[in-house]
Amino acid sequence: MEKWENEIQAAKRELYEEVDIKDIEILENKSFETQYFFEENGEKIDKTSKYWIWLVDNKDTKIQQAELLEFVWLNELEVKRRLTHNNNKMMFDEILKFIKNIDL
């Protein structure tokens, strides 16, 4: 995150830089978090990732190869098939519950 950015501004910038999506609108000011641990150079790292739900006008993307190996649009069933970690599965269920309770 840049010094001048808040979390949402940073997320919008990253989305633009990594997949060339710029016409987006946040769907309410609600975020979802997942926490995980990994090792890097023998050191245990505690990482928290934060996600927002966005409305996107244009699904055309151009990924930044240095940052991403793949970018795909998935429906609910495909997402559930791809998720492997329990914390991500629980977060996705929380997101679905949230989406189903709002007016789009």
Number of C-alpha atoms within 10 A of each C-alpha: 12 9 6 7 11 10 12 16 13 15 16 17 17 15 15 18 15 17 18 16 20 16 13 15 12 14 16 10 8 11 13 13 12 15 11 12 10 10 9 8 6 7 8 10 12 10 10 10 9 12 15 15 17 13 11 14 11 10 11 10 14 13 18 15 10 7 10 10 8 9 12 7 7 10 8 10 8 10 13 14 9 10 13 10 9 9 14 16 17 13 15 18 14 12 17 12 11 12 13 9 8 9 6 7
